């Protein structure tokens, strides 16, 4: 990718100046309040299973810049360095992205926070809308130049449509509120129909998203999990629409304020065009007794009361319309409720712990089943089951992960410290034989020959993953020095293996005598020994019972 600047008008006409990652919400931020959990969207860092697309990128070959990305600084400076009037544009991301051309890179992901307080969320939206209305001039053929004089607008039609679409979204709450009030007052006999249409406009996108999610289910193997996720999103989206309905008058007032305030500052006072607050400052609250958001929040119920009396006064008091107005009255209380932290998750039950430990054991089996001299005691990158193929290659990330997996196995009781030390020594011995460049491991090696695979290159990401794993490994090894030689974790790990073996046996092969041996073995692992003599007795009993169990299994 190389951006090509138009020599006449200066915007980028080919290639891309900005590579835009997709933005995900941090898991930590969505736990701060109910609002953050509702508005935060999907959380976590998983670029491999959640690849997304953008309609503008897919259809027109250019994405929409949102302020975060990888820049070609030289091209960016040339395209927009002296493009706009000074100190006049608050929200410049979209307009800069259209001059510079932006590409959406769906395999890159950036983690961002979500506002925890309703007031902070409103202030951010208010600022965005003010910024969107400041660039309304770019809808037309003449736009302000750097010196303030009008020049030709070089933006294509699709870029102007993006600007118009942002303006359209800012008018949604105002339009819906006007539609409802006008319908209830002008045509009281059709109050029910007007209310249903307004609710339908809010809910329709939710159901379209659900239908498309069902259409995009990749295969029948993932039908159950995909359907569960789609239903969860459907329920969450309905809840979000319900909250949006409650705050409809408040949001309409805020949007009207943002639009009028921008027009006055842009065309009359020429002051405070760049007024804004960071999200952190907004969440700290205003030094004033009442902020703009709070004033409109308490004005919204007043509008609701006026609407209630007017609607009932003209005989349009349909129960559905009355219910909507009553919801508007609750908006200040709902804002307080949304600002509170979400309820704490229930504690893990014994059944949950058994399930999670079984998952950990099955995960660990990969790291021990493919641990062999044929691969120089290094774990292959991946294994395909159908058809069976083993990828005999290793990356620095794999190297760090296999070491920390062994450390985790000690914590779970699947390895003793002595076994862990022996395995780690073999891995380190093999790792020392790998060719490196200035101390850095190359990105791929053949685990059987330890040769570097082509193309030979260094990955900063993989090197960073390895360093993080080694730091974790170092601290884990220090901890092991202070632990007892044998710990309760060993019995917990043996119990996990016993349960996995029992659950793997076919039902037709489970004799009464065999099940009694399993129960005896599981009860043995529930003891909590306090001294070495106690340990010796437990392990002797477990060894004897396991030997008898093996004889039964050998007859199968």
C-alpha positions as CSV (number, residue, x, y, z in Angstrom):
1,X,0.0,0.0,0.0
2,X,1.3,3.4,-1.0
3,X,-0.8,6.5,-0.9
4,X,-0.8,8.5,-4.1
5,X,-1.5,12.3,-3.7
6,X,-3.6,14.1,-6.3
7,X,-1.2,16.7,-7.7
8,X,-4.0,19.2,-8.4
9,X,-6.4,19.0,-5.5
10,X,-4.1,17.3,-2.9
11,X,-6.3,14.6,-1.5
12,X,-5.2,11.0,-1.7
13,X,-6.6,9.4,-4.8
14,X,-5.1,5.9,-4.6
15,X,-3.9,3.7,-1.7
16,X,-4.5,4.6,1.9
17,X,-2.9,7.0,4.3
18,X,-4.5,5.5,7.4
19,X,-5.0,1.9,8.3
20,X,-7.9,1.6,10.8
21,X,-8.1,-1.2,13.3
22,X,-11.4,-2.3,14.6
23,X,-12.2,-1.1,18.1
24,X,-13.2,-3.4,20.9
25,X,-14.3,-2.5,24.4
26,X,-12.0,-3.5,27.3
27,X,-13.4,-6.1,29.6
28,X,-12.4,-4.0,32.7
29,X,-14.4,-1.0,31.6
30,X,-17.7,-2.8,31.1
31,X,-17.7,-4.0,34.7
32,X,-17.7,-0.4,36.1
33,X,-21.4,0.3,35.5
34,X,-24.7,-1.1,34.1
35,X,-24.5,1.5,31.3
36,X,-21.0,0.4,30.3
37,X,-22.2,-3.2,30.2
38,X,-25.2,-2.2,28.0
39,X,-23.4,0.1,25.6
40,X,-20.0,-1.5,25.6
41,X,-20.6,-4.1,22.9
42,X,-18.4,-7.1,22.5
43,X,-15.3,-7.2,24.8
44,X,-12.0,-8.9,24.7
45,X,-9.2,-9.3,22.2
46,X,-9.9,-12.0,19.6
47,X,-9.1,-10.9,16.1
48,X,-9.1,-14.5,14.7
49,X,-12.7,-15.5,15.5
50,X,-14.5,-12.2,15.3
51,X,-13.4,-10.8,11.9
52,X,-15.7,-8.0,10.9
53,X,-16.4,-5.9,7.8
54,X,-17.5,-2.3,7.0
55,X,-20.0,-1.6,4.3
56,X,-18.1,1.4,3.0
57,X,-14.9,-0.6,2.9
58,X,-16.5,-3.6,1.2
59,X,-18.6,-1.6,-1.4
60,X,-16.5,1.5,-2.0
61,X,-13.0,0.5,-1.0
62,X,-12.6,3.1,1.7
63,X,-13.4,2.9,5.5
64,X,-14.3,5.7,7.9
65,X,-11.6,7.1,10.2
66,X,-12.5,7.2,13.9
67,X,-9.3,8.8,15.3
68,X,-7.2,5.7,15.9
69,X,-5.0,4.0,13.3
70,X,-1.6,3.6,11.6
71,X,-0.6,6.8,9.7
72,X,1.6,7.5,6.8
73,X,2.8,10.7,8.4
74,X,4.2,12.3,5.3
75,X,1.1,11.6,3.1
76,X,-1.2,12.7,6.0
77,X,0.7,16.0,6.4
78,X,0.6,16.7,2.7
79,X,-3.1,15.9,2.3
80,X,-4.5,17.7,5.3
81,X,-1.7,19.7,6.9
82,X,-2.9,23.0,5.5
83,X,-6.4,22.0,4.4
84,X,-8.8,23.5,6.9
85,X,-9.3,26.9,8.7
86,X,-7.4,27.0,11.9
87,X,-9.2,26.3,15.2
88,X,-12.5,25.6,13.5
89,X,-13.1,21.9,13.5
90,X,-13.7,20.0,16.7
91,X,-14.4,16.5,15.2
92,X,-11.9,16.2,12.4
93,X,-11.5,12.4,12.2
94,X,-14.1,11.8,9.5
95,X,-13.1,14.7,7.3
96,X,-9.4,13.9,7.6
97,X,-10.1,10.2,6.8
98,X,-12.0,11.2,3.6
99,X,-9.2,13.4,2.4
100,X,-6.5,10.8,3.2
101,X,-8.4,7.6,2.4
102,X,-8.8,5.1,5.2
103,X,-8.6,1.3,5.0
104,X,-10.2,-1.0,7.6
105,X,-7.8,-3.7,8.8
106,X,-10.1,-6.2,10.5
107,X,-7.3,-8.5,11.7
108,X,-6.0,-5.6,13.8
109,X,-7.8,-4.6,17.0
110,X,-7.5,-1.8,19.5
111,X,-8.9,-2.0,23.0
112,X,-10.8,1.2,24.2
113,X,-12.8,2.0,27.3
114,X,-16.5,2.7,27.5
115,X,-17.9,5.6,29.6
116,X,-19.1,4.3,32.9
117,X,-21.4,7.3,33.8
118,X,-24.5,8.3,31.8
119,X,-23.4,12.0,32.0
120,X,-20.0,11.2,30.5
121,X,-21.6,9.2,27.7
122,X,-23.9,12.1,27.0
123,X,-21.1,14.6,27.0
124,X,-19.1,12.5,24.5
125,X,-22.1,12.2,22.2
126,X,-22.8,15.9,22.5
127,X,-19.2,16.7,21.5
128,X,-19.4,14.2,18.5
129,X,-22.6,15.8,17.2
130,X,-21.1,19.4,17.5
131,X,-18.2,18.2,15.5
132,X,-20.4,16.6,12.9
133,X,-22.3,19.8,12.4
134,X,-19.2,21.9,12.1
135,X,-18.3,20.1,8.8
136,X,-21.7,20.5,7.3
137,X,-20.1,22.8,4.7
138,X,-18.4,19.8,3.1
139,X,-21.8,18.6,1.8
140,X,-21.7,21.4,-0.8
141,X,-19.5,22.2,-3.9
142,X,-17.6,25.1,-2.1
143,X,-15.8,24.6,1.2
144,X,-13.7,26.8,3.5
145,X,-10.0,26.8,2.7
146,X,-7.1,27.3,5.1
147,X,-7.4,31.1,4.7
148,X,-11.1,31.1,5.2
149,X,-12.0,31.7,1.5
150,X,-14.2,29.3,-0.4
151,X,-12.6,26.7,-2.6
152,X,-13.8,23.7,-4.7
153,X,-14.8,20.7,-2.6
154,X,-12.7,17.7,-3.8
155,X,-14.5,15.1,-1.8
156,X,-16.4,12.4,-3.8
157,X,-20.1,11.7,-3.4
158,X,-19.6,8.8,-1.0
159,X,-17.6,11.0,1.4
160,X,-20.3,13.6,1.4
161,X,-22.9,10.9,2.0
162,X,-20.9,9.8,5.2
163,X,-21.1,13.4,6.5
164,X,-24.8,13.5,5.7
165,X,-25.4,10.1,7.4
166,X,-23.8,11.4,10.6
167,X,-26.1,14.4,10.5
168,X,-29.1,12.2,9.9
169,X,-28.3,10.1,13.0
170,X,-28.0,13.2,15.1
171,X,-31.6,14.1,14.2
172,X,-33.0,10.7,15.0
173,X,-34.2,11.4,18.6
174,X,-35.5,14.8,17.7
175,X,-37.4,13.4,14.7
176,X,-38.9,10.6,16.8
177,X,-40.0,12.9,19.6
178,X,-41.6,15.3,17.2
179,X,-43.3,12.4,15.3
180,X,-44.8,11.1,18.5
181,X,-46.0,14.4,20.0
182,X,-47.3,15.6,16.6
183,X,-49.1,12.3,16.0
184,X,-50.7,12.2,19.5
185,X,-51.8,15.9,19.3
186,X,-52.8,16.3,15.7
187,X,-54.5,12.9,15.2
188,X,-55.5,11.6,18.7
189,X,-57.6,8.7,17.3
190,X,-54.4,7.2,15.8
191,X,-52.2,7.6,18.9
192,X,-51.7,3.8,19.0
193,X,-50.6,3.6,15.4
194,X,-48.1,6.5,15.8
195,X,-46.6,4.9,18.9
196,X,-46.3,1.5,17.2
197,X,-44.6,3.0,14.2
198,X,-42.1,4.9,16.4
199,X,-41.3,1.8,18.4
200,X,-41.0,-0.2,15.1
201,X,-38.4,2.3,13.8
202,X,-36.3,1.7,17.0
203,X,-36.7,-2.1,17.0
204,X,-36.5,-2.9,13.2
205,X,-32.6,-2.6,13.1
206,X,-32.4,-5.1,15.9
207,X,-34.4,-7.7,14.1
208,X,-32.6,-7.1,10.8
209,X,-29.3,-7.7,12.6
210,X,-30.7,-10.9,14.2
211,X,-31.9,-12.2,10.8
212,X,-28.5,-11.5,9.1
213,X,-26.8,-13.2,12.1
214,X,-28.8,-16.3,11.4
215,X,-28.0,-16.2,7.7
216,X,-24.3,-15.9,8.4
217,X,-24.1,-19.0,10.6
218,X,-21.1,-20.8,9.0
219,X,-22.1,-24.4,9.4
220,X,-24.3,-26.8,11.3
221,X,-21.5,-27.7,13.7
222,X,-21.6,-24.2,15.1
223,X,-25.4,-23.8,14.9
224,X,-26.0,-24.1,18.6
225,X,-23.3,-21.7,19.8
226,X,-24.1,-19.2,17.0
227,X,-27.8,-19.3,17.8
228,X,-27.1,-18.8,21.5
229,X,-24.9,-15.8,20.8
230,X,-27.5,-14.4,18.3
231,X,-30.3,-14.7,20.9
232,X,-28.1,-13.1,23.6
233,X,-27.5,-10.1,21.2
234,X,-31.2,-9.9,20.4
235,X,-32.1,-9.7,24.1
236,X,-29.4,-7.2,24.8
237,X,-30.3,-5.0,21.8
238,X,-34.0,-5.0,22.9
239,X,-32.9,-3.8,26.4
240,X,-30.8,-1.1,24.7
241,X,-33.8,0.1,22.7
242,X,-35.9,0.2,25.8
243,X,-33.3,2.4,27.5
244,X,-33.1,4.6,24.4
245,X,-36.9,5.0,24.5
246,X,-36.8,6.1,28.2
247,X,-34.2,8.8,27.4
248,X,-35.8,9.9,24.1
249,X,-36.8,13.4,25.3
250,X,-33.5,13.9,27.1
251,X,-31.4,12.9,24.1
252,X,-33.6,15.0,21.8
253,X,-32.9,18.1,24.0
254,X,-29.2,17.3,24.0
255,X,-29.0,16.9,20.2
256,X,-31.0,20.1,19.7
257,X,-28.6,21.9,22.0
258,X,-25.6,20.6,20.2
259,X,-26.9,21.6,16.8
260,X,-28.1,25.1,17.8
261,X,-24.9,25.7,19.8
262,X,-22.8,24.7,16.8
263,X,-24.7,27.0,14.5
264,X,-24.4,30.0,16.8
265,X,-20.7,29.5,17.4
266,X,-19.9,28.6,13.8
267,X,-21.7,31.5,12.1
268,X,-22.0,34.2,14.8
269,X,-19.8,34.2,17.8
270,X,-16.9,32.3,16.3
271,X,-15.9,31.2,19.8
272,X,-15.5,27.9,21.7
273,X,-15.5,25.9,18.5
274,X,-13.0,23.5,20.0
275,X,-14.6,23.1,23.5
276,X,-14.4,19.6,24.7
277,X,-13.6,17.3,27.6
278,X,-11.7,14.0,27.8
279,X,-13.8,11.1,28.9
280,X,-11.8,10.9,32.2
281,X,-12.7,14.6,32.9
282,X,-16.3,14.0,32.1
283,X,-16.5,11.1,34.4
284,X,-15.0,13.2,37.3
285,X,-18.1,15.4,37.1
286,X,-18.6,19.1,36.5
287,X,-17.4,21.8,39.0
288,X,-20.8,23.5,38.4
289,X,-23.8,22.6,40.6
290,X,-25.7,21.4,37.6
291,X,-24.1,20.4,34.3
292,X,-25.8,20.8,30.9
293,X,-26.6,17.1,30.8
294,X,-28.2,17.2,34.3
295,X,-30.3,20.3,33.5
296,X,-31.8,18.6,30.4
297,X,-32.1,15.3,32.3
298,X,-34.5,17.0,34.8
299,X,-36.2,19.0,32.0
300,X,-37.1,15.7,30.2
301,X,-39.7,14.7,32.9
302,X,-41.2,18.2,32.6
303,X,-41.7,17.6,28.9
304,X,-43.2,14.2,29.6
305,X,-45.7,15.8,32.1
306,X,-46.7,18.4,29.6
307,X,-47.1,15.8,26.9
308,X,-49.1,13.6,29.3
309,X,-51.6,16.4,30.1
310,X,-51.8,17.6,26.5
311,X,-52.3,14.1,25.1
312,X,-55.0,13.2,27.7
313,X,-56.5,16.7,27.2
314,X,-57.2,16.0,23.5
315,X,-58.5,12.6,24.2
316,X,-55.4,10.6,22.9
317,X,-54.8,8.9,26.2
318,X,-54.2,5.5,24.7
319,X,-52.6,3.1,27.2
320,X,-49.6,2.5,25.0
321,X,-48.9,6.3,24.6
322,X,-49.5,6.8,28.3
323,X,-47.0,4.1,29.1
324,X,-44.3,5.7,26.9
325,X,-44.9,9.1,28.6
326,X,-44.6,7.4,32.0
327,X,-41.3,5.8,31.0
328,X,-40.0,9.3,30.1
329,X,-40.9,10.4,33.7
330,X,-38.5,7.8,35.0
331,X,-35.4,8.9,33.1
332,X,-33.6,10.6,36.0
333,X,-34.0,7.5,38.1
334,X,-33.0,5.2,35.3
335,X,-29.8,7.3,34.8
336,X,-28.9,6.8,38.5
337,X,-29.6,3.1,38.1
338,X,-27.4,2.8,35.0
339,X,-24.5,4.5,36.8
340,X,-24.3,1.9,39.5
341,X,-22.0,-1.1,39.2
342,X,-23.6,-4.3,37.8
343,X,-24.4,-7.0,40.3
344,X,-21.5,-9.2,41.1
345,X,-21.4,-12.6,39.4
346,X,-22.5,-15.6,41.5
347,X,-19.7,-17.6,43.1
348,X,-18.5,-20.7,41.4
349,X,-20.4,-23.9,42.4
350,X,-18.7,-27.2,43.0
351,X,-20.2,-28.3,39.6
352,X,-18.6,-25.3,37.9
353,X,-15.2,-26.0,39.4
354,X,-15.4,-29.7,38.3
355,X,-16.3,-28.5,34.7
356,X,-13.5,-25.9,34.6
357,X,-10.9,-28.3,35.9
358,X,-12.0,-30.9,33.4
359,X,-11.5,-28.3,30.6
360,X,-8.1,-27.4,32.0
361,X,-7.1,-31.1,32.0
362,X,-8.2,-31.6,28.4
363,X,-6.3,-28.5,27.4
364,X,-3.2,-29.7,29.2
365,X,-3.4,-33.1,27.5
366,X,-2.4,-31.3,24.2
367,X,0.8,-30.1,25.8
368,X,1.7,-33.5,27.2
369,X,0.4,-35.8,24.4
370,X,2.5,-34.1,21.8
371,X,5.6,-33.7,24.0
372,X,8.1,-36.1,22.5
373,X,11.7,-36.6,21.4
374,X,10.7,-36.6,17.8
375,X,9.9,-32.9,18.1
376,X,12.9,-32.2,20.4
377,X,10.5,-31.8,23.3
378,X,8.9,-28.8,21.6
379,X,5.1,-28.8,21.2
380,X,3.9,-28.5,17.5
381,X,2.0,-25.3,16.5
382,X,-1.3,-27.1,15.9
383,X,-2.8,-30.5,15.1
384,X,-5.6,-31.1,12.6
385,X,-7.8,-34.1,13.5
386,X,-9.6,-34.7,10.1
387,X,-7.6,-35.5,8.1
388,X,-4.9,-36.0,10.8
389,X,-2.0,-33.5,10.2
390,X,0.6,-32.3,12.7
391,X,2.1,-28.9,12.0
392,X,5.7,-29.5,13.1
393,X,6.6,-25.8,13.5
394,X,7.3,-23.5,16.4
395,X,7.1,-19.8,17.0
396,X,8.4,-17.7,19.9
397,X,4.8,-17.4,21.1
398,X,4.5,-21.2,21.1
399,X,7.7,-21.5,23.0
400,X,6.6,-19.1,25.8
401,X,3.1,-20.7,25.9
402,X,4.4,-24.2,26.3
403,X,6.6,-23.2,29.2
404,X,3.8,-21.3,31.0
405,X,1.4,-24.2,30.3
406,X,3.8,-26.5,32.2
407,X,3.9,-24.0,35.0
408,X,0.1,-23.9,35.1
409,X,0.1,-27.8,35.1
410,X,2.0,-27.6,38.4
411,X,-0.6,-25.3,39.9
412,X,-3.4,-27.7,38.9
413,X,-1.5,-30.7,40.2
414,X,-0.9,-32.4,36.9
415,X,2.9,-32.1,37.3
416,X,5.1,-32.3,40.3
417,X,7.8,-29.7,40.7
418,X,10.4,-32.3,39.8
419,X,8.6,-33.3,36.6
420,X,8.2,-29.6,35.7
421,X,11.9,-28.9,36.2
422,X,12.9,-32.0,34.0
423,X,10.5,-30.9,31.2
424,X,11.6,-27.3,31.3
425,X,15.3,-28.3,31.1
426,X,14.7,-30.3,28.0
427,X,12.7,-27.4,26.4
428,X,15.4,-24.9,27.2
429,X,18.1,-27.2,25.8
430,X,16.3,-27.4,22.5
431,X,15.6,-23.6,22.5
432,X,19.3,-22.9,22.9
433,X,19.9,-24.8,19.6
434,X,17.6,-22.5,17.7
435,X,19.2,-20.0,15.4
436,X,18.7,-16.4,16.5
437,X,19.3,-12.9,15.1
438,X,20.8,-10.4,17.6
439,X,19.2,-12.4,20.4
440,X,15.8,-12.5,18.8
441,X,14.2,-15.8,17.8
442,X,13.0,-16.1,14.2
443,X,9.3,-16.5,13.8
444,X,9.1,-20.1,12.7
445,X,11.3,-23.2,13.2
446,X,10.9,-26.9,12.3
447,X,10.4,-28.7,15.6
448,X,12.0,-31.9,14.1
449,X,15.1,-30.4,12.6
450,X,15.3,-27.1,14.6
451,X,16.0,-25.3,11.3
452,X,14.6,-21.9,10.6
453,X,11.7,-21.9,8.2
454,X,11.4,-19.6,5.2
455,X,10.7,-16.7,4.9
456,X,13.1,-15.8,7.7
457,X,11.9,-12.8,9.7
458,X,11.6,-11.4,13.2
459,X,8.2,-10.8,14.7
460,X,8.1,-8.1,17.4
461,X,4.7,-9.3,18.5
462,X,5.9,-12.9,19.0
463,X,9.1,-11.7,20.7
464,X,7.0,-9.7,23.1
465,X,4.8,-12.7,23.8
466,X,7.9,-14.7,24.6
467,X,9.3,-12.1,27.0
468,X,5.9,-11.9,28.8
469,X,5.9,-15.7,29.2
470,X,9.4,-15.8,30.4
471,X,8.7,-13.1,33.1
472,X,5.7,-15.1,34.2
473,X,7.8,-18.3,34.2
474,X,10.5,-16.6,36.3
475,X,8.1,-15.5,39.0
476,X,6.4,-18.9,39.0
477,X,9.7,-20.7,39.5
478,X,10.5,-18.4,42.5
479,X,7.2,-19.3,44.0
480,X,7.9,-23.1,43.6
481,X,11.0,-22.7,45.8
482,X,8.8,-21.8,48.7
483,X,6.2,-24.5,48.2
484,X,6.1,-27.9,49.9
485,X,7.6,-30.8,47.9
486,X,4.1,-32.4,47.8
487,X,0.9,-30.3,48.0
488,X,-2.9,-30.8,48.1
489,X,-2.9,-29.8,44.4
490,X,-1.4,-33.2,43.6
491,X,-4.5,-35.0,44.9
492,X,-6.8,-32.5,43.1
493,X,-4.9,-33.2,39.8
494,X,-5.2,-37.0,40.4
495,X,-8.9,-36.5,41.0
496,X,-9.3,-34.7,37.7
497,X,-7.7,-37.5,35.9
498,X,-9.9,-40.1,37.7
499,X,-13.1,-38.2,36.7
500,X,-11.9,-37.8,33.1
501,X,-11.2,-41.6,32.8
502,X,-14.5,-42.5,34.3
503,X,-16.5,-40.2,32.0
504,X,-14.5,-41.4,29.0
505,X,-15.5,-45.1,29.5
506,X,-18.5,-46.2,27.5
507,X,-21.7,-46.8,29.5
508,X,-21.8,-50.4,28.5
509,X,-18.4,-51.1,30.0
510,X,-19.1,-49.6,33.4
511,X,-19.6,-52.6,35.7
512,X,-20.7,-52.2,39.3
513,X,-17.3,-53.3,40.7
514,X,-15.5,-50.9,38.5
515,X,-17.7,-48.0,39.6
516,X,-17.1,-48.9,43.2
517,X,-13.4,-48.7,42.6
518,X,-13.8,-45.3,41.0
519,X,-15.8,-44.0,44.0
520,X,-13.2,-45.4,46.4
521,X,-10.4,-43.7,44.5
522,X,-12.3,-40.4,44.4
523,X,-12.9,-40.5,48.1
524,X,-9.2,-41.1,48.7
525,X,-8.4,-38.0,46.8
526,X,-10.7,-35.9,49.0
527,X,-8.5,-36.4,52.1
528,X,-6.4,-33.4,53.2
529,X,-3.1,-34.9,54.6
530,X,-1.3,-32.9,57.2
531,X,2.0,-34.8,57.5
532,X,4.2,-37.2,55.5
533,X,2.9,-40.3,57.2
534,X,-0.6,-39.3,56.2
535,X,0.6,-38.7,52.6
536,X,2.3,-42.1,52.5
537,X,-0.9,-43.8,53.5
538,X,-3.1,-42.0,51.0
539,X,-0.8,-42.5,48.1
540,X,-0.4,-46.3,49.0
541,X,-4.1,-46.7,49.1
542,X,-4.6,-44.8,45.8
543,X,-1.9,-46.9,44.1
544,X,-3.5,-50.1,45.2
545,X,-7.0,-49.1,44.1
546,X,-5.7,-47.8,40.8
547,X,-3.9,-51.1,40.2
548,X,-7.1,-53.0,40.8
549,X,-9.0,-50.5,38.5
550,X,-6.4,-51.1,35.7
551,X,-7.1,-54.8,35.8
552,X,-10.8,-54.2,35.2
553,X,-10.1,-51.8,32.4
554,X,-7.6,-54.3,30.8
555,X,-10.4,-56.8,30.4
556,X,-12.5,-54.4,28.4
